[in-house]
């Protein structure tokens, strides 16, 4: 993992020891490396240098304001999927002309807010949505810039829950409807056609699905051009895989080279929507062992993090490395790493060769993407703290939630007898 290393047998984030960080900020805690995020962003920028793309970070991967601010300062645009994400990116100073709005269920107030902000483009995912956006734009006496997200029916060879480019997916419009819908879009007074968009899935480790999708899209772009529908940009989405276990590095340079060849002399701005690629390996989930227990067939380490903090193992059968904060030599036991939640699905890792005892600190690797952003308050557990490390300095970028935070939004609280919560931390 970039940004994480052992120094004098202690796991560090950059130059900050994680055991010291645990003493200062507590556990569970998400820890992010500023330099690792910068390096990943620069890797994409360098690989696609010939296309000079607009890199729109997919906010859903990790939406912490400090993370967004760092990427904004690097020049990134943003791919958003909600009105809340729009507010977040505008809060950190994002240029609205670098914001694209994706998602299948955009609501009226979200569309109105995006139009008021003058975002770059709506990625439209259905005919009904196209008509709805057009009607809102007409009512507001403006025009909505749109691209159609076209579903190329390409199998990305990834987990079915994150495969978004197949014909049975809820995402995008079918290829065989695209020409008709573009023609319709051009006829709507509230619409300005700007581009075309695809996103075939997430955690893709092979080049072939991208090449198949690109061929289909360029054929469609040429058909549109022959009908007098000239597009300004081609958004090729994101989904580039990262290394969680032994996956090979994604061939990002080969993708850029193939895109450049297939572009030929077409004049199109290229947009990319990476999320996981930038933040996944820039973060860990730091947690402490509460208890160990041994059944007849296996050993369990019960930690203070749980599936409400990191849902990926339970939801996707995701496997993420477990790193002892104090280095070990020749570990001799195999543990299931589980949390306190009352669910059999509350596991973070299985069959880990690691020696553990109560009080030990471990890091769940590659937790920078879809960790905190998918966390919840299940079992009335407050969400974890988040810390950003830059060199030898650490900054708390989201405090740990308390019980009072969780109860504050519930109604009629003044009529409820208040329990003595001052010493309860919401964990």
C-alpha positions in Angstrom: 0.0 0.0 0.0 1.3 3.4 -0.9 1.9 5.6 2.1 2.1 2.8 4.6 5.3 1.1 5.7 7.0 -0.5 8.6 9.7 1.6 10.4 11.5 0.0 13.3 8.9 -2.8 13.4 5.9 -0.4 13.7 3.4 0.2 11.0 3.4 3.9 9.9 1.2 6.0 7.7 3.9 8.0 6.0 6.1 9.0 9.0 3.4 8.8 11.7 3.3 5.6 13.8 -0.1 4.0 13.9 0.1 3.0 17.6 0.7 6.6 18.5 -2.2 7.6 16.3 -4.5 5.1 18.1 -3.5 6.6 21.5 -4.3 10.1 20.3 -7.5 9.5 18.3 -8.8 6.1 19.5 -10.1 3.2 17.5 -11.7 2.3 15.2 -10.3 5.0 12.9 -9.9 5.5 9.2 -6.4 6.8 8.4 -5.5 8.3 5.0 -2.2 9.1 3.4 -2.1 12.5 1.6 0.9 11.6 -0.4 -0.7 8.3 -1.6 -3.8 10.1 -2.9 -1.6 12.7 -4.7 0.5 9.9 -6.3 -2.5 8.0 -7.6 -4.0 11.2 -9.1 -0.7 12.1 -10.7 -0.4 8.5 -12.1 -3.7 8.9 -14.0 -2.8 12.4 -15.2 0.5 11.3 -16.5 -0.8 8.1 -18.2 -3.5 10.1 -20.1 -1.2 13.1 -20.8 -1.8 12.8 -24.6 -5.6 13.2 -24.1 -5.3 16.0 -21.5 -8.5 14.7 -19.9 -10.8 16.2 -17.3 -10.3 13.9 -14.3 -13.6 13.9 -12.3 -13.0 12.1 -9.0 -16.0 9.8 -8.1 -17.1 11.4 -4.8 -19.0 8.3 -3.7 -15.7 6.5 -3.1 -14.7 8.8 -0.2 -16.5 12.1 0.3 -14.6 13.6 3.3 -14.2 17.3 2.8 -10.5 17.2 3.4 -10.1 14.5 0.7 -12.2 16.5 -1.7 -10.2 19.7 -0.9 -6.9 18.0 -1.6 -8.1 16.7 -5.0 -9.7 20.0 -5.8 -6.3 21.7 -5.2 -4.7 19.2 -7.5 -7.0 20.3 -10.3 -9.6 17.5 -10.2 -13.2 17.8 -11.2 -15.9 15.7 -9.6 -18.3 13.0 -10.5 -21.3 13.3 -8.2 -24.4 11.2 -7.7 -26.5 13.3 -5.3 -27.4 16.8 -4.3 -25.5 16.2 -1.1 -22.4 15.4 -3.0 -22.9 18.6 -5.0 -23.0 20.7 -1.8 -19.8 18.9 -0.6 -17.8 19.7 -3.7 -19.0 23.2 -4.0 -18.1 23.7 -0.3 -14.4 22.9 -1.0 -14.3 25.3 -3.9 -14.9 23.0 -6.9 -15.2 24.6 -10.3 -18.8 23.9 -11.4 -17.6 23.6 -15.0 -15.7 20.5 -13.8 -18.7 18.7 -12.2 -20.6 15.9 -13.9 -23.8 14.5 -12.3 -24.4 10.8 -12.7 -27.0 8.4 -11.1 -30.3 6.9 -12.2 -32.6 8.7 -9.7 -31.9 12.5 -9.8 -34.6 14.3 -7.9 -36.2 17.7 -8.8 -34.4 19.7 -6.1 -31.1 18.1 -7.0 -31.5 19.0 -10.7 -32.5 22.5 -9.9 -29.5 22.9 -7.6 -27.2 21.6 -10.3 -28.6 23.9 -12.9 -28.3 26.9 -10.6 -24.6 25.9 -10.0 -24.1 25.6 -13.8 -22.4 22.2 -13.7 -20.6 20.9 -16.8 -23.0 18.0 -17.6 -25.8 15.7 -16.5 -25.1 12.1 -17.3 -28.7 11.0 -18.2 -29.7 7.4 -17.7 -33.2 7.1 -19.0 -35.7 8.7 -21.4 -37.9 9.6 -18.4 -35.0 11.4 -16.8 -34.2 13.2 -20.0 -37.8 14.6 -20.2 -37.8 15.5 -16.5 -34.6 17.5 -16.8 -35.8 19.2 -19.9 -39.1 20.2 -18.3 -37.2 21.7 -15.2 -34.8 23.6 -17.4 -37.6 25.0 -19.5 -39.4 26.1 -16.3 -36.3 27.8 -15.1 -35.7 29.4 -18.6 -32.3 27.7 -19.0 -30.8 24.8 -20.9 -29.4 21.7 -19.2 -26.2 20.3 -20.7 -26.5 16.5 -21.0 -24.8 13.4 -22.2 -26.5 10.0 -22.4 -25.0 7.2 -20.4 -25.1 4.4 -22.9 -25.0 0.8 -21.7 -22.7 -1.1 -24.1 -23.6 -4.5 -22.7 -20.0 -5.4 -21.9 -19.1 -7.8 -19.1 -16.4 -6.2 -16.9 -15.6 -9.6 -15.3 -16.0 -8.2 -11.7 -18.4 -8.7 -8.8 -22.1 -8.7 -10.1 -23.0 -5.9 -7.6 -20.5 -3.6 -9.3 -21.0 -4.7 -12.9 -22.9 -1.7 -14.4 -22.4 -2.2 -18.2 -24.5 -5.3 -18.8 -27.9 -5.1 -20.6 -29.7 -6.3 -17.4 -28.2 -3.5 -15.4 -30.4 -0.6 -14.1 -27.7 1.9 -15.3 -27.7 3.7 -18.7 -29.8 3.5 -21.8 -29.5 0.5 -24.2 -27.3 0.9 -27.2 -30.3 0.2 -29.6 -32.1 3.2 -28.1 -29.3 5.7 -28.1 -29.7 7.2 -31.6 -33.4 7.8 -31.1 -32.9 9.4 -27.7 -30.1 11.7 -28.9 -32.4 12.8 -31.7 -35.1 13.4 -29.2 -32.7 15.3 -26.9 -31.8 17.6 -29.7 -35.4 18.5 -30.2 -36.0 19.5 -26.6 -35.8 23.3 -25.9 -34.5 22.7 -22.4 -31.6 20.5 -23.5 -28.1 21.0 -24.9 -26.4 17.8 -26.1 -22.8 17.8 -25.0 -21.4 14.3 -24.9 -21.7 10.6 -24.4 -20.9 8.6 -21.2 -20.2 5.0 -20.2 -19.2 3.3 -17.0 -19.1 -0.5 -17.3 -18.3 -1.4 -13.7 -15.9 -1.1 -10.8 -12.7 -2.9 -9.7 -12.0 -4.0 -13.3 -8.6 -5.7 -13.6 -8.5 -6.5 -17.3 -8.1 -4.3 -20.4 -10.3 -6.3 -22.7 -13.7 -5.0 -21.4 -12.6 -1.4 -21.9 -11.5 -2.1 -25.4 -14.8 -3.8 -26.3 -16.7 -0.8 -24.8 -14.6 1.8 -26.6 -15.1 0.1 -30.0 -18.9 0.1 -29.5 -18.9 3.7 -28.4 -16.8 5.1 -31.2 -19.1 3.3 -33.7 -22.0 5.0 -32.1 -20.3 8.3 -32.0 -19.7 8.0 -35.8 -23.4 7.1 -36.3 -24.4 10.2 -34.4 -22.0 12.4 -36.4 -23.5 11.0 -39.6 -26.9 12.1 -38.4 -25.6 15.6 -37.6 -25.3 15.1 -33.8 -21.8 16.3 -33.0 -20.6 15.6 -29.5 -18.0 17.6 -27.6 -16.9 15.1 -25.1 -16.6 11.3 -24.4 -16.7 10.3 -20.7 -15.2 6.8 -20.5 -16.1 6.5 -16.8 -13.9 4.9 -14.2 -13.7 1.4 -12.6 -9.9 0.8 -12.9 -9.1 -1.8 -10.4 -6.6 -1.6 -7.5 -4.6 -4.3 -5.7 -6.4 -5.7 -2.6 -4.6 -9.1 -2.6 -2.5 -10.3 -5.5 -4.3 -8.6 -8.4 -2.0 -7.3 -11.1 -1.6 -3.6 -11.5 -4.2 -2.2 -13.8 -2.7 -1.6 -17.3 -3.4 2.1 -17.2 -0.8 3.1 -19.8 -2.2 0.4 -22.2 -5.7 1.8 -21.8 -4.4 5.3 -22.6 -2.5 4.0 -25.7 -5.6 2.1 -26.9 -7.8 5.1 -26.4 -5.4 7.3 -28.3 -5.4 4.9 -31.3 -9.1 4.5 -31.4 -9.7 8.2 -31.1 -8.0 8.7 -34.5 -8.8 12.2 -35.7 -12.1 12.7 -33.7 -12.2 15.9 -31.8 -13.5 14.9 -28.4 -12.6 16.0 -24.9 -12.0 13.0 -22.7 -13.5 12.7 -19.2 -12.4 10.1 -16.7 -14.2 9.2 -13.4 -11.8 7.4 -11.1 -12.7 6.9 -7.5 -11.4 3.7 -6.0 -8.1 4.0 -8.0 -7.2 7.3 -6.2 -8.3 6.6 -2.6 -8.5 2.8 -1.9 -4.9 2.1 -1.2 -4.4 5.5 0.4 -6.4 4.4 3.5 -6.6 1.8 6.3 -9.1 1.1 9.0 -7.3 1.0 12.4 -8.9 -1.2 15.0 -8.1 -2.9 18.3 -8.6 -6.4 19.5 -11.2 -6.6 22.3 -11.1 -10.3 23.0 -9.9 -13.6 21.5 -11.8 -16.8 21.6 -11.2 -20.3 20.4 -13.9 -22.8 19.3 -13.2 -26.3 18.3 -12.5 -25.5 14.6 -11.4 -21.9 14.6 -10.0 -18.9 16.5 -11.8 -15.5 16.6 -10.4 -12.0 17.2 -13.2 -9.7 18.2 -12.2 -6.2 17.3 -13.8 -2.8 18.0 -14.5 -2.2 14.3 -17.5 -3.9 12.7 -19.5 -4.3 9.5 -21.1 -0.9 10.1 -17.6 0.6 9.7 -16.5 -1.6 6.8 -19.3 -3.3 4.9 -17.3 -4.5 1.9 -16.3 -8.0 3.2 -20.0 -8.8 4.1 -21.5 -7.2 1.0 -19.0 -8.1 -1.7 -17.0 -11.0 -0.1 -14.1 -8.5 -0.4 -10.8 -9.6 0.9 -8.5 -6.9 2.4 -5.1 -7.5 4.0 -4.8 -7.5 7.8 -1.6 -5.9 9.0 -0.4 -6.0 12.6 0.7 -2.6 13.8 3.6 -4.2 15.6 5.5 -6.3 13.1 5.4 -10.1 13.6 7.8 -12.8 12.5 6.6 -16.4 11.8 2.9 -16.0 13.0 1.5 -19.3 14.0 -2.3 -18.9 14.4 -5.2 -18.3 12.0 -7.9 -15.9 13.0 -11.3 -14.8 11.9 -11.4 -11.0 12.4 -15.0 -10.2 13.6 -16.8 -7.3 15.1 -19.3 -6.8 18.0 -22.4 -6.5 15.8 -25.2 -9.1 16.3 -24.9 -10.6 12.8 -23.1 -13.6 11.5 -22.1 -11.5 8.6 -20.2 -9.2 10.8 -16.7 -10.2 9.7 -13.8 -8.1 8.4 -11.4 -10.8 7.4 -11.2 -14.6 7.4 -8.4 -17.1 7.8 -5.7 -14.6 8.7 -2.3 -15.9 9.6 -1.5 -13.6 12.4 -0.8 -13.8 16.2 -3.4 -11.7 18.2 -4.3 -11.0 21.8 -6.5 -8.5 23.6 -5.2 -5.0 23.1 -3.4 -5.7 19.8 -3.8 -3.2 17.0 -4.4 -4.2 13.4 -4.9 -2.3 10.2 -7.4 -3.4 7.6 -5.6 -2.4 4.4 -7.1 -0.7 1.2 -10.0 0.8 3.2 -9.8 4.3 1.7 -12.6 3.7 -0.8 -16.1 2.6 0.2 -15.2 2.3 3.9 -16.3 5.4 5.6 -18.6 6.4 2.7 -20.7 3.2 3.1 -20.6 3.1 6.9 -23.8 3.2 9.0 -25.1 3.5 12.5 -26.4 -0.1 12.7 -26.7 -1.3 16.4 -26.6 2.4 17.3 -22.9 2.6 16.8 -21.4 5.9 16.0 -19.3 6.2 12.9 -15.5 6.1 13.2 -13.1 9.0 13.3 -11.1 9.9 10.2 -7.5 11.2 10.2 -5.4 12.5 7.3 -1.6 12.1 7.6 0.8 14.3 5.7 4.5 13.3 6.4 4.9 13.3 10.2 1.7 15.4 10.9 -1.7 14.0 11.5 -5.0 16.0 11.3 -8.4 14.9 12.6 -10.7 15.4 9.6 -13.9 13.9 11.1 -14.5 13.4 14.8 -15.9 10.2 16.1 -19.7 10.3 16.4 -21.3 10.2 19.9 -24.5 8.9 21.2 -25.9 12.4 21.4 -25.0 12.9 17.7 -27.1 9.8 16.8 -30.1 10.9 18.9 -30.1 14.5 18.0 -32.1 14.1 14.7 -34.8 12.0 16.3 -38.1 13.8 17.1 -39.7 14.5 20.5 -36.4 13.9 22.2 -37.3 16.5 24.9 -40.1 14.3 26.1 -37.8 11.3 26.5 -36.1 10.6 29.8 -32.4 11.2 29.2 -30.1 8.4 30.2 -26.7 9.4 31.6 -24.8 9.3 28.4 -21.8 11.5 29.2 -19.4 8.6 29.5 -20.8 6.5 26.6 -19.0 7.0 23.3 -21.6 5.6 20.9 -19.5 2.5 20.4 
